Amino acid sequence: MKCISVYTKDFGAFSDVLEEIMTTSFQEDEEKEIEGITVSESGFVPENYIERMKAKPEVVVMKWKDKNVTILQHGDVFEILLPTEESVVN
C-alpha cells in the first residue's frame, strides 16, 4: 500500500484538504504544502501495517469504503493508505 502522510492534528483541516490530496499526484518522497498543511508521499507500507497500528490504543483507524482507502491518525499525523496493484513475478 502506498502511504501519504498529512502533518496536522486538526481533523477539520485534514477533512478540508482530503479531496485535494486524493487528486494530487506525488513523486516518490515528494513533499507539498496544501492550504498550509504539509503533505508527503511516504513510500509503501507492508500489508500487515494496518493490523499492527490497529493494536495501538493511540491510533484511530478510519475506512473510506467507496474509495478502498484506510486513514490512520496518531499524534500530529494522518496517514492515507492507498491500495496498490499487485505485481506478479513469474
The first five atom37 places (N, CA, C, CB, O) and aatype in JSON, in Angstrom:
{
  "aatype": [12, 11, 4, 9, 15, 19, 18, 16, 11, 3, 13, 7, 0, 13, 15, 3, 19, 10, 6, 6, 9, 12, 16, 16, 15, 13, 5, 6, 3, 6, 6, 11, 6, 9, 6, 7, 9, 16, 19, 15, 6, 15, 7, 13, 19, 14, 6, 2, 18, 9, 6, 1, 12, 11, 0, 11, 14, 6, 19, 19, 19, 12, 11, 17, 11, 3, 11, 2, 19, 16, 9, 10, 5, 8, 7, 3, 19, 13, 6, 9, 10, 10, 14, 16, 6, 6, 15, 19, 19, 2],
  "atom_mask": [
    [1, 1, 1, 1, 1],
    [1, 1, 1, 1, 1],
    [1, 1, 1, 1, 1],
    [1, 1, 1, 1, 1],
    [1, 1, 1, 1, 1],
    [1, 1, 1, 1, 1],
    [1, 1, 1, 1, 1],
    [1, 1, 1, 1, 1],
    [1, 1, 1, 1, 1],
    [1, 1, 1, 1, 1],
    [1, 1, 1, 1, 1],
    [1, 1, 1, 0, 1],
    [1, 1, 1, 1, 1],
    [1, 1, 1, 1, 1],
    [1, 1, 1, 1, 1],
    [1, 1, 1, 1, 1],
    [1, 1, 1, 1, 1],
    [1, 1, 1, 1, 1],
    [1, 1, 1, 1, 1],
    [1, 1, 1, 1, 1],
    [1, 1, 1, 1, 1],
    [1, 1, 1, 1, 1],
    [1, 1, 1, 1, 1],
    [1, 1, 1, 1, 1],
    [1, 1, 1, 1, 1],
    [1, 1, 1, 1, 1],
    [1, 1, 1, 1, 1],
    [1, 1, 1, 1, 1],
    [1, 1, 1, 1, 1],
    [1, 1, 1, 1, 1],
    [1, 1, 1, 1, 1],
    [1, 1, 1, 1, 1],
    [1, 1, 1, 1, 1],
    [1, 1, 1, 1, 1],
    [1, 1, 1, 1, 1],
    [1, 1, 1, 0, 1],
    [1, 1, 1, 1, 1],
    [1, 1, 1, 1, 1],
    [1, 1, 1, 1, 1],
    [1, 1, 1, 1, 1],
    [1, 1, 1, 1, 1],
    [1, 1, 1, 1, 1],
    [1, 1, 1, 0, 1],
    [1, 1, 1, 1, 1],
    [1, 1, 1, 1, 1],
    [1, 1, 1, 1, 1],
    [1, 1, 1, 1, 1],
    [1, 1, 1, 1, 1],
    [1, 1, 1, 1, 1],
    [1, 1, 1, 1, 1],
    [1, 1, 1, 1, 1],
    [1, 1, 1, 1, 1],
    [1, 1, 1, 1, 1],
    [1, 1, 1, 1, 1],
    [1, 1, 1, 1, 1],
    [1, 1, 1, 1, 1],
    [1, 1, 1, 1, 1],
    [1, 1, 1, 1, 1],
    [1, 1, 1, 1, 1],
    [1, 1, 1, 1, 1],
    [1, 1, 1, 1, 1],
    [1, 1, 1, 1, 1],
    [1, 1, 1, 1, 1],
    [1, 1, 1, 1, 1],
    [1, 1, 1, 1, 1],
    [1, 1, 1, 1, 1],
    [1, 1, 1, 1, 1],
    [1, 1, 1, 1, 1],
    [1, 1, 1, 1, 1],
    [1, 1, 1, 1, 1],
    [1, 1, 1, 1, 1],
    [1, 1, 1, 1, 1],
    [1, 1, 1, 1, 1],
    [1, 1, 1, 1, 1],
    [1, 1, 1, 0, 1],
    [1, 1, 1, 1, 1],
    [1, 1, 1, 1, 1],
    [1, 1, 1, 1, 1],
    [1, 1, 1, 1, 1],
    [1, 1, 1, 1, 1],
    [1, 1, 1, 1, 1],
    [1, 1, 1, 1, 1],
    [1, 1, 1, 1, 1],
    [1, 1, 1, 1, 1],
    [1, 1, 1, 1, 1],
    [1, 1, 1, 1, 1],
    [1, 1, 1, 1, 1],
    [1, 1, 1, 1, 1],
    [1, 1, 1, 1, 1],
    [1, 1, 1, 1, 1]
  ],
  "atom_positions": [
    [[0.84, -1.19, 0.0], [0.0, 0.0, 0.0], [0.88, 1.24, 0.0], [-0.95, 0.0, 1.21], [1.92, 1.29, 0.65]],
    [[0.43, 2.22, -0.73], [1.13, 3.49, -0.79], [0.66, 4.35, 0.38], [0.88, 4.21, -2.15], [-0.52, 4.36, 0.72]],
    [[1.59, 5.08, 1.0], [1.26, 5.91, 2.16], [1.52, 7.38, 1.84], [2.09, 5.47, 3.4], [2.58, 7.75, 1.33]],
    [[0.51, 8.2, 2.15], [0.66, 9.65, 2.06], [0.45, 10.2, 3.46], [-0.37, 10.29, 1.03], [-0.59, 9.97, 4.07]],
    [[1.44, 10.91, 3.97], [1.38, 11.47, 5.32], [0.91, 12.92, 5.27], [2.75, 11.37, 6.02], [1.37, 13.71, 4.44]],
    [[-0.01, 13.26, 6.17], [-0.56, 14.61, 6.25], [-0.28, 15.11, 7.66], [-2.12, 14.64, 5.92], [-0.78, 14.54, 8.63]],
    [[0.52, 16.16, 7.78], [1.01, 16.61, 9.08], [0.12, 17.68, 9.69], [2.42, 17.13, 8.95], [0.37, 18.88, 9.55]],
    [[-0.91, 17.22, 10.37], [-1.8, 18.08, 11.14], [-2.51, 17.22, 12.17], [-2.82, 18.83, 10.21], [-2.75, 16.04, 11.92]],
    [[-2.85, 17.79, 13.3], [-3.66, 17.04, 14.27], [-5.11, 17.5, 14.23], [-3.08, 17.19, 15.69], [-5.95, 17.01, 14.99]],
    [[-5.4, 18.46, 13.37], [-6.72, 19.06, 13.25], [-7.56, 18.27, 12.22], [-6.61, 20.56, 12.84], [-7.32, 18.38, 11.02]],
    [[-8.53, 17.49, 12.7], [-9.34, 16.67, 11.81], [-10.12, 17.53, 10.81], [-10.31, 15.81, 12.62], [-10.27, 17.14, 9.65]],
    [[-10.6, 18.67, 11.25], [-11.34, 19.57, 10.35], [-10.48, 20.05, 9.2], [0.0, 0.0, 0.0], [-10.92, 20.05, 8.05]],
    [[-9.24, 20.45, 9.5], [-8.32, 20.89, 8.45], [-7.98, 19.74, 7.52], [-7.03, 21.48, 9.07], [-7.91, 19.92, 6.3]],
    [[-7.78, 18.55, 8.08], [-7.5, 17.37, 7.28], [-8.66, 17.08, 6.33], [-7.23, 16.14, 8.18], [-8.46, 16.83, 5.15]],
    [[-9.88, 17.13, 6.86], [-11.07, 16.88, 6.04], [-11.2, 17.89, 4.91], [-12.32, 16.91, 6.91], [-11.62, 17.54, 3.81]],
    [[-10.83, 19.14, 5.19], [-10.93, 20.2, 4.18], [-10.01, 19.95, 2.99], [-10.61, 21.54, 4.81], [-10.33, 20.35, 1.87]],
    [[-8.86, 19.31, 3.22], [-7.88, 19.13, 2.14], [-7.86, 17.7, 1.58], [-6.5, 19.5, 2.63], [-7.15, 17.44, 0.62]],
    [[-8.62, 16.79, 2.16], [-8.57, 15.39, 1.76], [-8.86, 15.18, 0.28], [-9.54, 14.59, 2.58], [-8.11, 14.48, -0.4]],
    [[-9.91, 15.76, -0.23], [-10.26, 15.6, -1.65], [-9.13, 16.11, -2.55], [-11.57, 16.34, -1.98], [-8.79, 15.48, -3.55]],
    [[-8.55, 17.24, -2.2], [-7.45, 17.79, -3.0], [-6.23, 16.87, -2.95], [-7.07, 19.21, -2.5], [-5.56, 16.67, -3.97]],
    [[-5.94, 16.32, -1.78], [-4.82, 15.38, -1.66], [-5.04, 14.17, -2.56], [-4.64, 14.92, -0.19], [-4.12, 13.7, -3.23]],
    [[-6.27, 13.67, -2.57], [-6.58, 12.47, -3.34], [-6.45, 12.7, -4.85], [-7.98, 12.0, -3.02], [-6.27, 11.74, -5.6]],
    [[-6.54, 13.94, -5.3], [-6.41, 14.23, -6.73], [-5.04, 14.78, -7.1], [-7.49, 15.21, -7.14], [-4.78, 15.08, -8.27]],
    [[-4.15, 14.9, -6.12], [-2.81, 15.42, -6.35], [-1.87, 14.25, -6.6], [-2.32, 16.28, -5.16], [-1.9, 13.25, -5.89]],
    [[-1.02, 14.38, -7.62], [-0.04, 13.32, -7.84], [1.26, 13.69, -7.14], [0.19, 13.09, -9.37], [1.68, 14.85, -7.13]],
    [[1.88, 12.68, -6.56], [3.12, 12.86, -5.83], [4.19, 11.97, -6.43], [2.93, 12.55, -4.32], [3.93, 10.83, -6.79]],
    [[5.39, 12.5, -6.54], [6.55, 11.7, -6.9], [7.04, 11.01, -5.63], [7.68, 12.58, -7.56], [6.64, 11.38, -4.53]],
    [[7.89, 10.03, -5.78], [8.42, 9.31, -4.62], [9.12, 10.28, -3.67], [9.41, 8.19, -5.06], [9.97, 11.07, -4.09]],
    [[8.75, 10.22, -2.39], [9.32, 11.06, -1.32], [9.1, 12.57, -1.52], [10.79, 10.79, -1.21], [9.8, 13.37, -0.92]],
    [[8.14, 12.94, -2.35], [7.86, 14.35, -2.6], [7.01, 14.94, -1.48], [7.16, 14.54, -3.96], [6.11, 14.29, -0.96]],
    [[7.32, 16.18, -1.12], [6.58, 16.89, -0.08], [5.95, 18.12, -0.72], [7.5, 17.29, 1.12], [6.6, 18.83, -1.48]],
    [[4.67, 18.37, -0.39], [3.96, 19.55, -0.9], [3.24, 20.21, 0.26], [2.96, 19.17, -2.04], [3.01, 19.59, 1.31]],
    [[2.88, 21.48, 0.06], [2.05, 22.18, 1.04], [0.71, 22.45, 0.4], [2.74, 23.5, 1.53], [0.63, 23.06, -0.67]],
    [[-0.36, 22.0, 1.06], [-1.71, 22.21, 0.56], [-2.49, 22.96, 1.64], [-2.42, 20.85, 0.19], [-2.7, 22.44, 2.74]],
    [[-2.9, 24.17, 1.32], [-3.63, 25.04, 2.25], [-2.92, 25.13, 3.61], [-5.06, 24.52, 2.45], [-3.56, 25.08, 4.66]],
    [[-1.6, 25.27, 3.57], [-0.82, 25.45, 4.78], [-0.49, 24.17, 5.53], [0.0, 0.0, 0.0], [0.11, 24.22, 6.6]],
    [[-0.87, 23.02, 4.98], [-0.62, 21.72, 5.63], [0.42, 20.97, 4.8], [-1.94, 20.89, 5.77], [0.3, 20.86, 3.58]],
    [[1.45, 20.45, 5.49], [2.48, 19.68, 4.81], [1.98, 18.28, 4.52], [3.77, 19.64, 5.65], [1.45, 17.6, 5.41]],
    [[2.14, 17.85, 3.28], [1.71, 16.54, 2.82], [2.89, 15.91, 2.1], [0.44, 16.62, 1.88], [3.54, 16.56, 1.29]],
    [[3.18, 14.63, 2.41], [4.3, 14.0, 1.73], [3.97, 12.57, 1.32], [5.53, 14.01, 2.61], [3.21, 11.86, 1.99]],
    [[4.56, 12.17, 0.21], [4.47, 10.8, -0.25], [5.49, 10.03, 0.57], [4.73, 10.67, -1.83], [6.69, 10.34, 0.52]],
    [[5.04, 9.05, 1.32], [5.91, 8.37, 2.28], [6.27, 6.95, 1.88], [5.26, 8.35, 3.62], [6.65, 6.14, 2.73]],
    [[6.15, 6.63, 0.62], [6.55, 5.31, 0.16], [5.47, 4.27, 0.37], [0.0, 0.0, 0.0], [4.28, 4.57, 0.39]],
    [[5.92, 3.04, 0.54], [5.0, 1.92, 0.67], [5.11, 1.3, 2.05], [5.28, 0.86, -0.41], [6.19, 1.28, 2.65]],
    [[4.0, 0.79, 2.55], [3.97, 0.1, 3.84], [3.55, -1.35, 3.59], [3.0, 0.8, 4.85], [2.82, -1.62, 2.64]],
    [[4.0, -2.28, 4.44], [3.62, -3.68, 4.25], [2.15, -3.91, 4.56], [4.48, -4.59, 5.14], [1.53, -3.11, 5.26]],
    [[1.6, -4.98, 4.03], [0.18, -5.3, 4.21], [-0.22, -5.41, 5.69], [-0.15, -6.6, 3.5], [-1.35, -5.07, 6.05]],
    [[0.68, -5.87, 6.55], [0.33, -6.04, 7.96], [0.44, -4.74, 8.76], [1.23, -7.1, 8.58], [0.19, -4.74, 9.97]],
    [[0.8, -3.65, 8.14], [0.96, -2.36, 8.82], [-0.33, -1.92, 9.5], [1.43, -1.29, 7.83], [-0.31, -1.48, 10.65]],
    [[-1.45, -2.04, 8.81], [-2.73, -1.61, 9.37], [-3.05, -2.42, 10.62], [-3.87, -1.75, 8.33], [-3.47, -1.86, 11.63]],
    [[-2.87, -3.72, 10.56], [-3.15, -4.58, 11.72], [-2.26, -4.21, 12.91], [-2.95, -6.06, 11.36], [-2.73, -4.17, 14.05]],
    [[-0.99, -3.94, 12.64], [-0.08, -3.53, 13.73], [-0.51, -2.21, 14.34], [1.37, -3.42, 13.21], [-0.48, -2.05, 15.56]],
    [[-0.93, -1.26, 13.5], [-1.33, 0.05, 14.0], [-2.66, -0.02, 14.75], [-1.43, 1.05, 12.85], [-2.87, 0.71, 15.72]],
    [[-3.59, -0.9, 14.3], [-4.88, -1.07, 14.97], [-4.7, -1.51, 16.42], [-5.75, -2.08, 14.22], [-5.53, -1.2, 17.27]],
    [[-3.63, -2.22, 16.71], [-3.38, -2.74, 18.05], [-2.94, -1.66, 19.03], [-2.33, -3.83, 17.99], [-2.95, -1.88, 20.24]],
    [[-2.56, -0.5, 18.52], [-2.1, 0.59, 19.39], [-3.28, 1.44, 19.83], [-1.04, 1.45, 18.66], [-4.06, 1.88, 18.99]],
    [[-3.42, 1.69, 21.13], [-4.57, 2.44, 21.62], [-4.59, 3.91, 21.18], [-4.61, 2.39, 23.11], [-5.66, 4.52, 21.17]],
    [[-3.46, 4.47, 20.82], [-3.41, 5.88, 20.44], [-3.69, 6.11, 18.95], [-2.07, 6.45, 20.78], [-3.63, 7.25, 18.49]],
    [[-4.0, 5.06, 18.21], [-4.23, 5.16, 16.77], [-5.72, 5.06, 16.46], [-3.45, 4.06, 16.01], [-6.41, 4.15, 16.92]],
    [[-6.21, 6.01, 15.67], [-7.59, 5.98, 15.19], [-7.55, 5.46, 13.76], [-8.28, 7.41, 15.27], [-6.77, 5.94, 12.94]],
    [[-8.39, 4.47, 13.46], [-8.43, 3.88, 12.12], [-9.77, 4.23, 11.48], [-8.23, 2.33, 12.17], [-10.83, 3.98, 12.05]],
    [[-9.71, 4.82, 10.28], [-10.91, 5.18, 9.54], [-10.86, 4.5, 8.18], [-11.05, 6.73, 9.39], [-9.79, 4.34, 7.61]],
    [[-12.0, 4.11, 7.67], [-12.08, 3.45, 6.37], [-12.96, 4.28, 5.45], [-12.62, 2.01, 6.51], [-14.1, 4.6, 5.81]],
    [[-12.46, 4.62, 4.28], [-13.23, 5.31, 3.25], [-13.6, 4.23, 2.25], [-12.41, 6.51, 2.58], [-12.88, 4.0, 1.28]],
    [[-14.74, 3.58, 2.5], [-15.09, 2.35, 1.8], [-15.27, 2.51, 0.3], [-16.34, 1.8, 2.36], [-14.77, 1.69, -0.46]],
    [[-15.95, 3.55, -0.15], [-16.19, 3.68, -1.59], [-14.92, 3.95, -2.37], [-17.19, 4.78, -1.85], [-14.92, 3.82, -3.6]],
    [[-13.83, 4.32, -1.71], [-12.55, 4.55, -2.39], [-11.52, 3.49, -2.0], [-12.01, 5.95, -2.06], [-10.39, 3.53, -2.5]],
    [[-11.88, 2.54, -1.13], [-10.98, 1.5, -0.65], [-9.7, 2.1, -0.06], [-10.63, 0.53, -1.79], [-8.59, 1.63, -0.34]],
    [[-9.86, 3.13, 0.76], [-8.76, 3.84, 1.38], [-8.87, 3.7, 2.89], [-8.74, 5.34, 0.95], [-9.96, 3.8, 3.45]],
    [[-7.74, 3.48, 3.55], [-7.69, 3.45, 5.0], [-6.93, 4.68, 5.47], [-7.03, 2.13, 5.54], [-5.91, 5.04, 4.89]],
    [[-7.43, 5.33, 6.52], [-6.78, 6.51, 7.08], [-6.47, 6.22, 8.54], [-7.69, 7.8, 6.94], [-7.34, 5.81, 9.31]],
    [[-5.22, 6.44, 8.91], [-4.81, 6.28, 10.3], [-4.49, 7.66, 10.86], [-3.57, 5.33, 10.42], [-3.9, 8.49, 10.17]],
    [[-4.88, 7.9, 12.1], [-4.49, 9.14, 12.77], [-3.79, 8.77, 14.06], [-5.71, 10.05, 13.05], [-4.29, 7.99, 14.86]],
    [[-2.62, 9.36, 14.24], [-1.89, 9.19, 15.5], [-0.98, 10.4, 15.68], [-1.06, 7.84, 15.52], [-0.3, 10.83, 14.75]],
    [[-0.98, 10.92, 16.88], [-0.18, 12.12, 17.14], [-0.61, 13.26, 16.25], [0.0, 0.0, 0.0], [-1.79, 13.59, 16.14]],
    [[0.36, 13.87, 15.6], [0.11, 15.03, 14.73], [0.11, 14.65, 13.26], [1.16, 16.11, 14.98], [0.42, 15.49, 12.41]],
    [[-0.23, 13.4, 12.95], [-0.18, 12.96, 11.55], [-1.36, 12.07, 11.2], [1.13, 12.22, 11.28], [-1.83, 11.26, 12.0]],
    [[-1.83, 12.26, 9.98], [-2.8, 11.34, 9.37], [-2.03, 10.6, 8.29], [-4.08, 12.1, 8.78], [-1.23, 11.2, 7.57]],
    [[-2.26, 9.31, 8.18], [-1.66, 8.53, 7.11], [-2.78, 8.0, 6.22], [-0.79, 7.38, 7.68], [-3.67, 7.29, 6.68]],
    [[-2.71, 8.34, 4.94], [-3.67, 7.85, 3.96], [-3.03, 6.66, 3.28], [-4.08, 8.98, 2.92], [-1.99, 6.79, 2.63]],
    [[-3.65, 5.49, 3.42], [-3.1, 4.26, 2.85], [-3.93, 3.88, 1.62], [-3.09, 3.1, 3.89], [-5.11, 3.58, 1.73]],
    [[-3.28, 3.91, 0.48], [-3.93, 3.64, -0.8], [-3.53, 2.27, -1.3], [-3.57, 4.73, -1.83], [-2.35, 1.91, -1.27]],
    [[-4.49, 1.49, -1.78], [-4.14, 0.17, -2.32], [-3.31, 0.32, -3.58], [-5.41, -0.66, -2.61], [-3.5, 1.25, -4.36]],
    [[-2.4, -0.6, -3.77], [-1.6, -0.62, -5.0], [-1.84, -1.95, -5.69], [-0.08, -0.4, -4.71], [-2.16, -2.95, -5.05]],
    [[-1.69, -1.93, -6.97], [-1.89, -3.16, -7.73], [-0.75, -4.13, -7.46], [-2.01, -2.87, -9.23], [0.42, -3.74, -7.41]],
    [[-1.11, -5.38, -7.28], [-0.1, -6.41, -7.06], [0.66, -6.65, -8.35], [-0.74, -7.71, -6.55], [0.06, -6.71, -9.42]],
    [[1.96, -6.8, -8.25], [2.73, -7.17, -9.44], [3.05, -8.66, -9.33], [4.04, -6.31, -9.57], [3.44, -9.16, -8.28]],
    [[2.88, -9.35, -10.43], [3.07, -10.79, -10.45], [4.47, -11.09, -10.97], [2.0, -11.5, -11.31], [4.86, -10.6, -12.02]],
    [[5.22, -11.89, -10.21], [6.55, -12.29, -10.62], [6.51, -13.73, -11.07], [7.58, -12.09, -9.48], [6.06, -14.6, -10.32]],
    [[6.96, -14.0, -12.29], [6.96, -15.37, -12.81], [8.3, -16.02, -12.56], [6.63, -15.4, -14.3], [8.5, -17.17, -12.93]]
  ]
}
